[in-house]
Each structure stands twice: as structure tokens, then as C-alpha cells.
């Protein structure tokens, strides 16, 4: 599945960031997230075996969720992600070559940006979803200001310190979606605990509109 497929079914635009996950636990953690209503799942490429974890989750749940890779900082990593079955690429920075290659591979792209210059560079390379990072450091006021100059068709996702406590504030400022990492999953967490946190986050999203 791709991001649009998941969102078309009414799923909240929440990306679970599973930094540090091991392949042996990937399917179980992903299942807990999907059953809780979080169906966009990212494994950063600085995890132990990102391609293996993504492949395991795609095999188990590829018809129920969209799986992607994060911290994709080169075209070579984008190629590894596509080979593993990932359907979206997330990066911490704006790199036109990585964006272009990911699009060529048929993946959705969420490049990271901080400044208007980076945002428009990403848009120029073909991105229509942008990851504002770190979101909580910049604040919702920054989101509102930058939304005023971005094309209406471009969607901003806030990542980094954005969660249940401040979802409403960021949505009011114009954020389309969010990414949640440590507040959902840390290495060693039980699937049941991850699922419970995901349920709480989805509930907070649904009541924040």
C-alpha cells in the first residue's frame, strides 16, 4: 500500500517511527500499531537491519499498511528501501538527488526541511509532502508562518516532539500529519505497550480536529 491508499480508508495521517527495531520483533510491533489504527510505519535506516525489518513487515501486513524507510540520505539507501518493499521514503534533509531517485522508484517522498529555502528546493525536486523537523523546537507559530508561503497542494508533516499533548495546536496551525518516534516505540518495548500508546495517540488525533 502507499500513503494515499491508507489515508483513503480514513486512517489518521500518523507515521510511527520505529528507530532501533530488530527484524525479529518487526512484524509483532507493526501488528500492534496497525490494530491500534496507526498504519503508516517507518523504519529509520540507522536501525540494526532496516531493510530486513521493512521486508518482514511488508510480508506480514503489506495489504493493511504502508511501510517506508527513514533517515534515507542517499540514492543507494532509497534503492535498498524499494528492494525491501518500502513504498515511502523519509529523510532528515532536503537532497534533490535522493528525492528524484525515490520518485523514479515509485515511492512517495517526505523529505525533511527546516527553512523556506529547503522547502522550495524539495518542492522543485517533485516532493508534495514535506517533513518539518524538529517540529516542537520550531513550534506551531513557525508552521503557521511557513504554510502561508507554501503552495496549498503541499502537505506539511511535523516530526520531533509532536504528540498527543500538542496535536491540536499543530493541526490548527496547518499541519497535515505527524510522525511519532520515542513516544510510541523504544527498543525493547513490548508490543502491547506500543499498541496502547498508539491507541492513545489516535484518540488524541481524532478529538483534536
C-alpha positions, 0 to 999 in steps of 0.5 A: 500500500502507499500513503494515499491508499491508507489515508483513503480508508480514513486512517489518521495521517500518523507515521510511527517511527520505529528507530532501533527495531530488530527484524525479529520483533518487526512484524509483532510491533507493526501488528500492534500499531496497525490494530491500534489504527496507526498504519503508516510505519517507518523504519529509520535506516540507522536501525540494526537491519532496516531493510530486513525489518521493512521486508518482514513487515511488508510480508506480514501486513503489506495489504493493511499498511504502508511501510517506508524507510527513514533517515534515507540520505542517499540514492543507494539507501532509497534503492535498498528501501524499494528492494525491501518493499518500502513504498515511502521514503523519509529523510532528515534533509532536503537532497534533490538527488535522493528525492528524484531517485525515490520518485523514479522508484515509485515511492512517495517522498517526505523529505525533511526541511527546516527553512523556506529555502529547503522547502522550495528546493524539495518542492522543485525536486517533485516532493508534495509532502514535506517533513518539518523537523524538529517540529516542537523546537520550531513550534506551531507559530513557525508552521503557521508562518511557513504554510502561508508561503507554501503552495496549498497542494503541499502537505506539511508533516511535523516530526520531533516532539509532536504528540498527543499533548500538542496535536491540536495546536499543530493541526490548527496551525496547518499541519497535515500529519505527524510522525511519532518516534520515542513516544510510541516505540523504544527498543525493547518495548513490548508490543502491547505497550506500543499498541496502547500508546498508539491507541492513545495517540489516535484518540488524541488525533481524532478529538483534536480536529 
